[in-house]
Every structure is written in C-alpha cells, then in structure tokens.
Amino acid sequence: MQRAAPAPALGDAVAHQTETFAEGLRLDCGTLLRPLKVAYRTYGRLNESRSNAILICHALTGDQYVAERHPVTGKPGWWEIMVGPGRPIDTNRFFVICANVLGGCMGSSGPPSEMTDAEGRPQGRPWGTAFPPVTIRDMVRAQAMLIERLGIPKLFSVIGGSMGGMQVLEWAALFPGRVFSAIPIATAAWHSAQNIAFHEIGRQAIHADPNFHGGEYWRHGTIPARGLAVARMTAHITYLSEQALARKFGRRLRTGPMLTFDNDLFEVESYLQHQGSTFVQRFDANSYLTITRAMDFFDLAAEHGGSLGEAFRATPVRFCVISFSSDWLFPTAMSREIVRALNAAAANVSFVEITSDKGHDAFLLDEPDLFRTVSGFLKGAAERWSRG
C-alpha cells in the first residue's frame, strides 16, 4: 500500500534562530545526540562587559518566543507581560535569551527533527518516538552550550516558572559559578506522584488516538489531534484554581437555559475544547511525550545523594523563590522545601508567597505583586553585581 508523504514537522516554515553543535551532547541516558541544535531568541542588547544577560527558561508548553508574536499562531509572546522595554525584565537594560528546550518542537533537537545515526549522519526521517529520553539536566546542559557559544561567561540571572523553574534550580545546582542570581517561580525540586498521574492521563490519551500510529504519524500524513487535545485539556485544568474556574465560567450554560446534551453545553467545556484545538496547531505529540517524561523524572535531591541541601552546598547564587497561594499543581509547600534546603546550605535566599486566586498560571498573568517582586529583586541583585 502506498503511504502518504511524511507530514512536515511543526514550524518547518519558520526560520528559527539556531546554533548547531557538531560535537553533540552526551545525554543522561548514555546516548550521544549529534549534532545538537538549539533554537533560541534574544531581546535587548548585550553590553560590552557581557554582564547583563538573563536566561529565561520556558515551561512545558512554551517555547523561545517569549516576547514577540509567535510565528506559528500569530499570538503575542507568552511572557510579554513580564519581558520588554520598561517591563520587570527590562530589555532596555538586560539582554534576554530564551531557548527552545531539548526535546521541543520549535527548532531545537527533538522528536520532530531529522533523525541522525551514531556518527551524526541524517537518516531522512524524523526521530519520532525513537528520540532518546531526556532529562531536565540534559536541557540545561544544552542551554549552557548555547550560552558559551554566545560568549557569555556568567549569566546575571536565570528565571523561569513551572518546568522553567525546574531548569532554574538545575542551573544553580549544575553551574553555580556561571549564575549570579536565580528566580524559580511556581515550581518544585521534584515532580509529585499527583503530577505524574496527570501527565500519564495525557500520554495515554495520545497513545489511544488512532492517528498516533505508534508515534510514526508523520508517515501517514496525520497527527493525533484528538489525543493531544485531551492531554492539553487535562493539563490545563491543573493550571487553574477552582476559584478562577468559578469566576470565569461558574455553571453558565453556553446554549442558554434549555437543557440539551450538546458537547459544549457548559462554557467551561467550550473553553477547554478551545484550549485543546489551538494547542495541536503549535505542538508536537511526540515532543509532549518526551517533555512530560523529563518533568516526571526530575528529582534534584536524588541527583545529589538524596539531599536537596547538598545540591546547593556553598552556592554563591542569590535566590528569589516565588509561589502562589492558590497553586495546587506546585503548592507553596514545595517552594518552602526549596527554601529550607537553601537555608541549610547557607545560601542567600528570599521567599515570597503571592496571594492570588488564579492558580498555577498566575505566573503568566497580570499579577502586580509578581511584577514588583521580580523587578525589585533584579534591581537589588544588579546593585550587588555592580559592586563585584
């Protein structure tokens, strides 16, 4: 039977800003991935002393287009509210870098990119599910190679929320001499059993989609859109709080007061379906499988003999740990655990729990207390940085 031509990889039409490393990267799983490609975007200007660079680490469903219109969806950058001229992360002052994570689908090496053999020779097909498993530590090592390629000896700050916060913690543990300050937001030093369970529901939905074809959907010119949409819908519920859902939707009927059994009877159902359908336009299912597994495997204490404090022993990094009161995906207790470990390591750490009813997604939304906290911390850190 003649098969359809392979479907183009997501974002193929986009000329991503990319660095290629012919030597590749040895992953935690033992695989040498070469060449390694890291797609990224920059905002602002690097100063002459190369001392004003901030690395932003994106979350699970984010990418490098942090402060500009997205080339695939046409929507504003996912953190334009935080990054830009005069914003808390001020691009008039700082040189901001954001890289698509290893395993992603917007230009960095990942399941949609072209498969290579052990010698780095292209195989004429996407990696798909054959892409090797990656860890948060692998993602950070790839970012470190990019930062070195850009000629930046030390980052002024590393900032990120959710999975991005995991990368921030890994940066501070793995490269403490290359980071002056760190802002992990709405995150944890390990992924909980509850969070792993939610991820597994999403992965099973993708696998159950008949268009998944064992991960080789590109051979059939299809995508597992329904399964990926359900995965997104499930995850999105965890990003919100009950208060936020009640305020935005309550029990309002989309079809009016008459009782029917339409699929989008309630407004909240319609909202979730919209989230799912738009997500499949910009994300790859195999990348979703890869990245959720990386989050599930993350356990910073386990990387350091079971002691989280040991991960930060004698660290020179200055920390600002931020949580939100209504975040049940990464609750404040998880941030306090990070703070206790930093205190045990005699680290310089500030901690802020921001009162908000917006849930986990509060770090992406209009939260004045978050803006004040980040801008205030960066201002204070810059003053200490300038004093050497």
Summary of the structure (lengths in Angstrom):
residues: 388
radius of gyration: 20.8
end to end distance: 68.1
largest distance: 70.0
contacts: 1343
relative contact order: 0.14
helix: 38%
strand: 18%
